[in-house]
């Protein structure tokens, strides 16, 4: 697709340079292109975008702009602030000028045919800039996986203050931008009440590659995700994970071939499922390389669950220490809102000074 449309997709082929970068010897600073040792006789001007007409003879200088192609014979660039002209003669103020000074030589960054980026690389603004500089008008990319988000529950409000028995929906606003950051295209965000038939229609009716549900994955009286999956003949691949919060998460493959990730309804528990089940699946569907696991040293003791792994929000201090955040209960988002990652705490807990694995949140709010 055209470069302008490729942002957020993933490279489906390696990005190889179509030209040398730079493709000619280039002036790196405003000043004068000089040939040989000074002083030099001034011989005109050359701007960016102009092709040098003639070779620069020894002992001569040419006024030149940043980005302009150096004329053949030029041995260095004398910066504007380092030169002084007297009539038609140019002098270096600070002594001799070394050869190659302030010249970006041809192929300094890469040679034509050189691999620049591997397939599976997310297309960021910097990737678009590199592709354009390397000569590309279009990129081969993997289509972004399409996601339907189904927010389940009669108790949820989409505006205003919570009232008796009803709470604000936090996951409807939280999930779509996070999914887009993971490389997905969010097709729809729909509210579905506590009704099995309505849930079945929503799960089977869309054209998305992934259905993401929130709530309804446990065994309560209105938890209909498992019954609906059984009814439509889905294959449950993961049915619960030994992690807190988030243990009732699930992953299933539908008869149509698309997938369903069932997240718990509690917000922080849902984020646990998003990072551990949805993220790896989306990276695979998008053709992205797997995220590299980060680590940091815990800045404080963290109690653990007796048998399950805990995921707790942490902020990164100086990029080396993981500072546990308070308010890390399954239904809480206050700790996550000031976090950079989720720390993986083994059963039994971890002590200050231990190195812990991090599931990165996809943004950085580091503390000094």
C-alpha positions in Angstrom: 0.0 0.0 0.0 1.1 3.6 -0.4 3.4 5.0 2.3 0.7 7.4 3.5 -1.6 4.4 4.3 0.9 2.0 5.8 1.3 3.4 9.3 0.4 0.9 12.0 0.7 -2.1 9.7 3.6 -4.6 9.7 6.2 -5.2 7.1 5.4 -8.3 5.1 8.8 -8.3 3.4 12.2 -7.1 4.5 12.9 -3.5 3.6 16.0 -3.3 1.4 17.5 0.0 0.2 16.7 0.8 -3.4 19.6 3.3 -3.5 22.7 4.3 -1.6 22.0 6.6 1.3 23.0 9.3 0.7 23.0 8.7 -3.0 25.8 11.2 -3.6 28.5 12.9 -1.5 26.5 15.6 0.4 27.3 18.8 2.2 26.5 18.5 5.9 26.7 22.2 6.9 26.2 25.6 5.3 29.6 27.0 4.2 32.0 26.4 1.4 33.1 23.3 -0.5 36.8 23.5 -0.8 39.5 21.6 -2.7 42.9 21.1 -1.1 44.5 23.3 1.6 43.6 27.0 1.9 43.4 29.8 1.2 41.0 29.2 -1.7 39.8 31.3 -4.6 36.0 31.7 -4.6 34.2 30.2 -7.6 30.4 30.6 -7.3 27.6 29.0 -5.3 25.8 25.7 -5.2 22.3 25.1 -3.5 20.5 21.9 -2.5 18.8 20.4 -5.5 21.3 21.7 -8.0 23.6 19.3 -9.8 27.3 20.4 -9.8 28.2 21.6 -13.3 32.0 21.2 -13.1 34.7 19.7 -11.0 36.2 22.0 -8.3 39.8 22.7 -9.1 42.5 22.5 -6.4 42.8 25.7 -4.4 39.2 26.8 -5.2 36.1 27.0 -3.0 32.4 27.1 -3.8 29.7 28.5 -1.5 27.4 25.6 -0.7 24.2 24.9 1.3 23.4 22.0 3.6 22.1 19.0 1.6 23.7 20.1 -1.7 25.6 17.6 -3.8 29.4 18.2 -3.5 31.1 18.9 -6.8 33.8 16.4 -7.9 37.2 17.4 -6.5 35.8 18.8 -3.2 37.9 17.5 -0.3 36.1 19.1 2.7 33.4 21.6 3.8 34.4 24.8 5.6 31.6 25.8 7.9 30.3 29.4 7.4 31.3 30.4 10.9 34.8 29.0 10.4 35.6 31.0 7.2 36.3 34.6 6.2 36.3 35.9 2.7 38.4 38.8 1.6 37.3 39.8 -1.9 37.6 36.6 -4.0 39.8 34.8 -1.5 38.5 32.5 1.3 40.5 31.9 4.5 40.0 29.3 7.3 39.8 31.1 10.7 40.8 28.2 12.8 43.7 26.7 10.9 44.0 23.7 8.6 40.9 21.9 7.5 41.1 18.1 7.7 40.0 16.1 4.6 36.4 14.9 4.7 35.2 17.4 7.2 31.4 17.9 7.2 30.9 15.7 4.2 28.3 12.9 4.2 29.9 10.5 1.9 27.9 8.4 -0.5 26.4 5.2 1.1 27.4 6.4 4.5 24.1 5.1 5.9 23.5 2.2 3.6 24.3 0.8 0.2 21.7 -0.1 -2.5 20.4 -3.6 -1.8 21.3 -3.6 1.9 18.7 -5.0 4.3 17.4 -2.2 6.5 14.5 -3.7 8.4 13.2 -7.3 8.8 9.8 -8.5 7.9 7.6 -8.3 11.0 8.7 -4.8 11.9 5.8 -2.5 12.8 5.5 0.5 10.5 6.1 3.6 12.6 6.6 7.2 11.5 10.3 6.6 11.5 10.0 3.5 9.3 7.9 5.5 6.8 10.6 8.2 6.7 13.4 5.6 6.2 11.4 3.9 3.5 10.9 7.2 1.6 14.6 8.0 1.9 15.5 4.6 0.6 13.3 5.1 -2.5 10.0 3.5 -1.7 6.6 4.8 -2.8 4.7 1.7 -1.5 5.3 -1.0 1.1 4.3 -4.7 1.3 2.5 -5.0 4.6 0.4 -7.6 6.5 -3.2 -6.5 6.9 -4.0 -5.4 10.5 -6.2 -8.0 12.3 -9.8 -6.8 12.7 -11.3 -6.9 16.2 -14.8 -6.7 17.4 -15.0 -5.6 21.1 -18.1 -6.9 23.0 -18.6 -5.3 26.4 -21.0 -7.5 28.3 -23.2 -6.7 31.3 -26.6 -5.2 32.1 -25.0 -3.3 35.0 -22.8 -1.0 32.8 -23.4 2.7 32.1 -21.7 4.5 29.2 -22.1 8.0 30.6 -22.7 9.9 33.8 -22.1 8.9 37.4 -22.5 5.4 38.8 -25.8 4.8 40.5 -27.3 2.2 42.7 -26.3 -1.2 41.3 -24.8 0.2 38.1 -21.2 1.1 37.3 -19.4 3.0 34.5 -18.0 0.9 31.7 -14.2 1.4 31.9 -13.2 -1.2 29.4 -15.1 0.3 26.4 -12.9 3.4 26.5 -9.7 1.5 27.6 -9.5 -1.4 25.1 -9.9 0.1 21.6 -6.8 2.4 21.7 -4.8 -0.3 23.4 -5.7 -2.7 20.7 -4.8 -0.2 18.0 -1.4 0.2 19.6 -1.0 -3.6 19.3 -1.5 -3.3 15.5 -5.2 -4.2 15.4 -8.0 -2.5 13.5 -11.0 -2.1 15.8 -14.1 -2.7 13.7 -16.7 -2.1 16.4 -17.3 -1.7 20.1 -20.7 -3.0 21.1 -22.6 -3.3 24.3 -24.3 -6.7 24.8 -26.7 -7.4 27.7 -26.8 -10.4 29.8 -28.6 -12.6 27.3 -27.1 -15.8 25.7 -28.9 -15.4 22.4 -27.8 -11.8 22.0 -24.2 -12.8 22.8 -24.3 -15.7 20.3 -25.5 -13.3 17.6 -22.8 -10.8 18.3 -20.0 -13.5 18.4 -21.0 -15.2 15.2 -22.3 -12.3 13.2 -19.3 -10.1 12.5 -16.4 -10.4 10.0 -13.6 -9.6 12.4 -10.6 -11.9 12.8 -10.9 -11.7 16.6 -13.8 -11.2 19.0 -12.8 -9.7 22.3 -15.4 -10.1 25.1 -15.3 -8.5 28.6 -16.9 -10.3 31.5 -19.1 -13.4 31.5 -16.1 -15.9 31.5 -16.7 -17.3 35.1 -19.5 -19.5 36.3 -22.1 -17.0 37.5 -25.8 -17.1 36.7 -25.4 -14.6 33.8 -21.9 -15.7 32.6 -22.8 -16.9 29.1 -19.5 -17.0 27.3 -18.8 -20.7 28.0 -22.4 -21.8 27.2 -22.4 -19.9 23.9 -19.0 -21.3 22.9 -20.3 -24.8 23.6 -23.5 -24.1 21.6 -21.7 -22.9 18.5 -19.1 -25.7 18.6 -16.0 -23.6 19.3 -12.8 -25.2 20.4 -11.5 -23.8 23.7 -7.7 -23.5 23.6 -7.1 -21.9 26.9 -9.7 -22.1 29.7 -8.3 -20.2 32.7 -4.8 -19.2 33.5 -3.0 -19.5 36.9 -2.6 -15.8 37.2 -4.1 -13.1 39.5 -5.8 -11.0 38.6 -7.3 -12.5 35.4 -7.5 -16.2 36.1 -10.9 -16.7 34.3 -9.6 -15.5 30.9 -10.0 -17.8 27.9 -9.0 -18.3 24.3 -11.2 -20.1 21.8 -11.2 -20.8 18.0 -14.6 -20.6 16.3 -15.8 -22.9 13.5 -15.3 -20.0 11.1 -11.6 -20.0 11.9 -11.6 -16.7 13.8 -10.7 -16.4 17.4 -12.3 -15.3 20.6 -10.5 -13.9 23.7 -12.7 -13.8 26.7 -11.4 -11.2 29.2 -12.6 -11.0 32.8 -15.0 -8.1 33.6 -12.8 -6.5 36.3 -10.7 -3.8 34.6 -7.2 -4.8 35.9 -8.0 -8.5 35.4 -9.0 -7.7 31.8 -5.7 -5.9 31.2 -3.9 -9.1 32.4 -5.8 -11.1 29.8 -5.1 -8.4 27.2 -1.4 -8.6 27.7 -1.1 -12.4 28.1 -3.6 -13.8 25.6 -4.7 -11.1 23.2 -1.3 -9.5 22.6 0.5 -12.6 21.5 -2.4 -13.6 19.3 -2.6 -10.1 17.7 1.1 -10.0 17.1 0.9 -13.4 15.3 -2.1 -12.3 13.2 -0.5 -9.0 12.3 2.8 -10.8 11.3 4.8 -8.9 14.0 7.8 -10.3 15.6 7.3 -11.3 19.3 7.8 -8.6 21.9 11.2 -8.9 23.6 10.7 -9.5 27.3 12.0 -6.7 29.5 13.3 -7.0 33.1 13.9 -4.7 36.0 14.8 -4.9 39.7 11.9 -4.6 42.2 12.2 -1.5 44.4 10.0 -3.1 47.2 8.8 -6.4 48.4 5.6 -7.7 46.7 3.5 -10.3 48.4 2.4 -13.2 46.2 -0.5 -15.6 45.7 0.0 -19.0 47.3 -0.2 -20.9 44.0 -0.7 -18.5 41.1 1.5 -15.9 39.4 0.6 -12.2 40.2 0.7 -9.4 37.7 1.0 -6.0 39.4 1.4 -2.5 37.9 4.8 -0.9 38.3 6.4 2.3 37.3 10.0 2.3 36.0 12.5 4.4 37.9 15.6 5.4 35.8 14.6 2.5 33.5 16.1 0.0 35.9 13.9 -0.3 38.9 10.3 -1.4 39.0 8.3 0.5 41.7 5.1 -1.3 42.6 2.0 0.9 42.4 -0.7 0.9 45.1 -4.4 0.3 44.2 -3.7 -2.9 42.3 -6.8 -4.9 43.0 -8.7 -6.7 40.2 -11.3 -3.9 39.8 -8.9 -1.0 40.1 -7.3 1.1 37.5 -5.7 3.8 39.6 -2.4 2.0 39.9 -2.3 1.1 36.2 -2.8 4.7 35.3 0.6 5.6 36.7 2.4 2.5 35.6 4.7 1.6 32.7 4.3 -2.2 32.8 3.0 -5.2 34.7 5.5 -7.0 36.8 5.4 -10.8 36.9 5.5 -12.0 40.5 5.9 -15.7 41.1 3.8 -17.7 43.6 4.9 -16.8 47.1 5.9 -13.3 46.2 9.2 -11.5 45.5 11.5 -9.3 47.6 13.1 -6.0 46.9 16.3 -6.3 44.8 14.9 -9.4 42.8 14.9 -9.1 39.0 11.4 -9.4 37.6 10.0 -9.9 34.2 7.9 -7.0 32.8 4.9 -7.1 30.4 5.2 -3.6 28.9 2.1 -1.5 28.7 2.9 0.2 25.4 3.6 3.6 26.8 6.0 5.2 29.3 5.2 7.3 32.3 8.6 6.9 34.0 9.5 8.5 37.3 12.9 10.1 37.8 
